[in-house]
Amino acid sequence: MTKSQIVNQISDATGISKKETEIVVEGFISVIIDCLRRNDSIEIRGFGTFKNKVREPRKARNPKTGESIELTKRFIPYFKVSKEFKKIVMDSFQEDLTNNNIIN
């Protein structure tokens, strides 16, 4: 699903104009990016947590040339799904498997 599809679906479900919905979705994404840029985490109960994972400096090897390189300390954005969200998804797939509906 693309961002525009999300905007359309939210707009249809809420009755808010697509332009206003797009502003809200853009604002939501902007807040997440700004928080992660400050190394803050964002917890949305029942959905999940956005946070940075710290990767410490280390030596790595270029697989093509075999050259050794130094990787600096890195902060990788990460999303951890909540238990409730995970259960909802698993339950829906279990129901499909029980009813012999194969999902590709």
C-alpha positions in Angstrom: 0.0 0.0 0.0 1.4 3.4 -0.9 1.0 6.7 1.0 -1.6 8.0 -1.4 -3.6 4.8 -1.0 -3.4 5.2 2.8 -4.6 8.8 2.4 -7.5 7.7 0.2 -8.6 5.0 2.6 -8.5 7.3 5.7 -10.3 10.0 3.8 -13.0 7.6 2.7 -13.4 6.2 6.2 -13.5 9.5 8.0 -15.1 11.9 5.6 -12.2 14.3 5.9 -11.0 15.7 2.6 -8.1 14.0 0.8 -6.0 17.2 1.1 -6.5 17.5 4.8 -5.9 13.8 5.3 -2.7 14.1 3.3 -1.5 17.0 5.6 -2.2 14.9 8.7 -0.4 11.8 7.3 2.6 14.0 6.2 2.6 15.5 9.7 2.6 12.1 11.4 5.5 10.9 9.3 7.4 14.2 9.9 6.9 13.8 13.7 8.3 10.3 13.6 11.3 11.4 11.6 12.0 14.3 13.9 11.8 12.2 17.0 14.1 9.6 15.6 16.5 12.3 14.5 16.7 13.4 18.1 17.1 9.7 19.1 13.8 9.7 20.9 11.5 6.8 20.7 7.8 6.8 19.9 5.4 4.3 21.5 1.9 3.9 20.1 0.0 1.5 22.4 -1.6 -1.3 20.5 0.5 -0.6 17.4 4.2 -0.5 18.1 7.4 1.4 18.9 9.6 3.4 16.6 13.2 3.8 17.9 16.8 3.8 16.7 19.0 0.8 17.1 22.7 1.6 17.7 25.3 -0.2 15.6 28.7 0.1 17.2 31.8 0.8 15.1 33.3 -2.3 13.6 35.6 -3.6 10.8 33.9 -5.0 7.8 35.0 -6.4 4.5 33.9 -5.5 1.0 32.8 -8.8 -0.5 33.7 -7.8 -4.0 37.3 -6.7 -3.4 38.0 -8.2 0.0 39.2 -4.8 1.2 38.8 -4.2 4.9 36.8 -1.1 5.8 35.9 0.7 9.1 32.2 1.2 9.8 31.4 4.1 12.1 28.8 4.2 14.8 25.3 4.1 13.2 21.8 4.7 14.3 19.3 2.6 12.3 15.5 3.4 12.5 13.6 0.4 13.7 9.9 -0.5 14.3 8.9 -3.1 16.8 5.3 -4.4 16.5 3.2 -4.5 19.7 2.0 -7.8 21.0 -1.6 -6.9 20.4 -1.0 -5.9 16.8 1.0 -9.1 16.2 -1.8 -11.2 17.7 -4.4 -9.6 15.4 -2.4 -10.3 12.3 -1.6 -13.9 13.4 -5.2 -14.6 14.3 -6.4 -13.4 10.9 -3.9 -15.7 9.1 -4.8 -18.6 11.4 -8.4 -18.1 10.5 -7.5 -18.2 6.8 -5.4 -21.3 7.2 -8.2 -23.0 9.1 -10.6 -22.2 6.3 -8.1 -23.4 3.7 -7.7 -19.9 2.2 -4.1 -19.9 1.1 -2.6 -16.4 1.1 0.3 -15.5 -1.2 
